[in-house]
Amino acid sequence: MSTLDTTVSMIQKCTEDELQVVQQVIRQFFLNRGPHTTTKKQFLEELQISRGQHQGGQSQEAGEALAELRAKYGL
């Protein structure tokens, strides 16, 4: 399953309240990044870091992450 398919599947399973929380988190993430554009080189470097973290077991299944968000925000 592709990342896009997984994302769409997760969104379809969310309630309206859960989607509001997800949108809040995303907005906060982008606000914290500031008015910053990413070059292709920077994007590829961040992607390589992300892949390394995944291979090193530093990632989390989407269902687990969503469950943590639900618990954290009481959803």
Kinemage of the C-alpha trace (Angstrom):
@kinemage 1
@onewidth
@group {chain A} dominant
@subgroup {mainchain}
@vectorlist {calphas} color= white
{ca met a 1} P 0.000 0.000 0.000
{ca ser a 2} L 1.381 3.393 -0.951
{ca thr a 3} L 1.786 6.285 1.453
{ca leu a 4} L -1.051 8.078 -0.295
{ca asp a 5} L -3.347 5.056 0.010
{ca thr a 6} L -2.488 4.711 3.696
{ca thr a 7} L -3.109 8.407 4.329
{ca val a 8} L -6.461 8.356 2.559
{ca ser a 9} L -7.451 5.211 4.454
{ca met a 10} L -6.580 6.841 7.790
{ca ile a 11} L -8.497 10.007 6.932
{ca gln a 12} L -11.566 8.016 5.941
{ca lys a 13} L -11.574 6.306 9.343
{ca cys a 14} L -11.305 9.549 11.320
{ca thr a 15} L -14.245 11.323 12.862
{ca glu a 16} L -14.741 15.029 12.211
{ca asp a 17} L -13.273 15.830 15.644
{ca glu a 18} L -10.201 13.712 14.932
{ca leu a 19} L -9.713 15.426 11.598
{ca gln a 20} L -9.833 18.809 13.331
{ca val a 21} L -7.047 17.682 15.686
{ca val a 22} L -4.964 16.396 12.792
{ca gln a 23} L -5.402 19.691 10.952
{ca gln a 24} L -4.370 21.606 14.077
{ca val a 25} L -1.208 19.542 14.425
{ca ile a 26} L -0.352 20.026 10.751
{ca arg a 27} L -0.920 23.788 10.959
{ca gln a 28} L 1.286 24.011 14.039
{ca phe a 29} L 4.000 22.001 12.312
{ca phe a 30} L 4.075 24.357 9.360
{ca leu a 31} L 3.895 27.470 11.551
{ca asn a 32} L 6.928 26.245 13.479
{ca arg a 33} L 8.884 25.755 10.267
{ca gly a 34} L 8.512 29.413 9.379
{ca pro a 35} L 8.544 30.948 5.914
{ca his a 36} L 11.079 28.477 4.634
{ca thr a 37} L 11.314 26.877 1.230
{ca thr a 38} L 13.083 23.590 0.785
{ca thr a 39} L 15.497 23.008 -2.050
{ca lys a 40} L 15.603 19.694 -3.856
{ca lys a 41} L 18.906 18.909 -2.129
{ca gln a 42} L 17.455 19.676 1.327
{ca phe a 43} L 14.352 17.613 0.578
{ca leu a 44} L 16.444 14.626 -0.485
{ca glu a 45} L 18.654 14.982 2.613
{ca glu a 46} L 15.571 15.002 4.865
{ca leu a 47} L 14.206 12.000 2.993
{ca gln a 48} L 17.474 10.108 3.540
{ca ile a 49} L 17.340 10.921 7.269
{ca ser a 50} L 13.743 9.719 7.385
{ca arg a 51} L 14.611 6.465 5.648
{ca gly a 52} L 17.494 5.919 8.047
{ca gln a 53} L 15.209 6.483 11.024
{ca his a 54} L 12.709 4.007 9.592
{ca gln a 55} L 15.402 1.388 9.011
{ca gly a 56} L 16.714 1.999 12.530
{ca gly a 57} L 13.319 1.268 14.042
{ca gln a 58} L 12.653 4.879 14.987
{ca ser a 59} L 9.336 5.017 13.171
{ca gln a 60} L 5.836 4.161 14.274
{ca glu a 61} L 2.907 2.482 12.573
{ca ala a 62} L 0.209 4.961 11.560
{ca gly a 63} L -2.455 3.160 13.602
{ca glu a 64} L -0.332 3.391 16.737
{ca ala a 65} L 0.382 7.071 16.151
{ca leu a 66} L -3.312 7.773 15.625
{ca ala a 67} L -4.184 5.857 18.797
{ca glu a 68} L -1.689 7.988 20.738
{ca leu a 69} L -3.206 11.185 19.324
{ca arg a 70} L -6.677 9.970 20.276
{ca ala a 71} L -5.538 9.205 23.815
{ca lys a 72} L -3.607 12.471 24.131
{ca tyr a 73} L -6.512 14.628 22.992
{ca gly a 74} L -9.278 12.524 24.509
{ca leu a 75} L -10.899 11.526 21.244
